[in-house]
């Protein structure tokens, strides 16, 4: 009788090799697919400098166009031309369009894609339409130059109003969820957030994710400290200049990007020349302006900012008591005064404590009818560098 053949057995080592080969082929396929996707190409270009620069530019261009479409900008209002290695777009906006809201939409779309706004400049000149110039792209290479121009109304119309107002909300406390409900209000405003707290990092991230300009609300030593205490991480006049700049640099790194740094209290620190020189040294290094909230009588901040060439401004009004009350009428009366001042000065800034009352009141107070010709602008549009003496 013929001998029966014994079925051959595959060794465990061979099975392992086959499994590893299959996984390797799968990984190679996934890596190839990822490298061909828009997200993969942007990540490779951002972190490794790999990929076709022209293709990266086209991908980011598509992201910008999607953001413009969501912001209601018609495709035929965009004209394109080459400018060196960058692509220059001129984007016409309707007379009632919000430059700030379009800026938010583009900035957010780029951040989601792993790109960013590298620099920005607003121009508000008499007799000329308001413009916004953004340089965008990857951290080490700009791909697009976007010029937004708000076009005048067609036919007979009144001149474009020149009164501008910047709003900053502050006092969000330790509740990121409540803060985020304020960040999502359909109103242009910046937010002042304090560093050094348990929830600070989450608040900074949430504000940036909502496209808000962030002001670092820096706790500075007040008179009668620590009985009067701004909170964790307060900078003290007894610290060395090196310690002050080190602490401030750490806070800035946690909060970036920031539109400005403002004092949280600081009635003693802002009167100390050595202390403020150390603060301004770091601000000048990072080209960050200073907003002086409720200056003390002996404060040295304004004159020192002029001497050192640091951007400086002060709020025209701070609404703190009115938001804490339950009477929206008090807010309305102050708001009328603020709008009147904005029309007289053609540029004003107001800080408003964020409370449940303010979250309900602010969208109504900033309606076109209530503003009566006052334009809401970013805080950065009102801060200018003083010339050195």
C-alpha positions, 0 to 999 in steps of 0.5 A: 500500500502507498504510504500516506503523505504527512501534511507539511507544517508551517513553522511559527517563525514563517508565520511571524514573518508573513504577519510582519510582512503583511503589517509592513505592507499595510503600514506602507500603504497607509503611509503612502495614502497619508502622504498623498492627502492634504493633511499629510502633505501639510504635516510633512511640509510643516515639520520636515520641510518635505513635499512640493512647495507649489502643491502646499500653496495650492492646498492652503489656497483651497483652505482659505477659499473654504473659509471665505465661502463660509464667511459669505465672501463671493468667489468672484470678489477674489483676484490673484497674482504672483508676488515672488514665491507668494501668491497675492490675493485681493479680496473685496468685501461688501460695505457692511461686511465685518473685517474682524469676522472674516479675519477670524474665519481665515485664521481658524481655518488655517489653524485647523490645517496646521498653518497660521497667520504669520503677520497682520496689519490693519489700515484705517485711513481717512478717505480710504476704505478699511483694509486688512493685510495678512501674511499666511502659510507655514511657520517658516514660509509664507505662501499667501498674502491676503489683502481684504478691502471693504468696498464703499457702497455703490451710488450716493451714500454717507461717508464711511464712519470713522468711529471705532471701538474695541471691546475686551471682556475680562474676569472669567474666573476658573470655569472654562465652560462658562468662559467658552459660552462667552467666547462663542458670542457672535460679537467681535471682542478680545478676552483678557485671561490671567496666567498661573491658574489651574485652568489658565492653559485651557482658557487660552486654548479655548479663546484661540480656538474661537478666534479671539484676540487674547490679552495676557492679564498679568497679575502685578503687586498691588499696594497692601499685598498680600491682603489685596491679592491678584492671584497665583503667579503675582509678580512682586517688586522684590523680585530681581529684574531677571526673575521678572523677565523669566516669569513673564516670558513663561506666562507669554509662552503659555498664552501665545499668540497675544495681542497685548499684556495688561496689568491685573491690579499692580498699583504698587508695581506700576509705580516702580521704575526698576520693575516696569523696566524689566517688564518692558524689556521683555515686551519690547523683545517680543514686540508686545504692547502694554494696556494699562488698566485703571492707572495709579496716580504715580504710575510710570508706565506711560512715560517709560513706554514712550522712552523705550518704544513699547506700544501703550494704551489705556482703556477709555472705560472699564465696566465692572460694577454695572455687569455685576448688578441685575439691572441692564438699564445701568449697562445701557446708560454707560454704553450710550456714554461710551458710544458717544465718546467713541464718536468724538475720539474716533477710536476708543477701548472699553473693558467689560467684566464677563458676567451672565448679564453681559452674555445676554446683553452684549449681542443686543448692545452691539447690533448695527442699530444700537452702534449707530455708525460705530465700527467694532475693531480688534484691540490691535487696531487701536494700539500704536507704538509711541516714537522714542524720545 
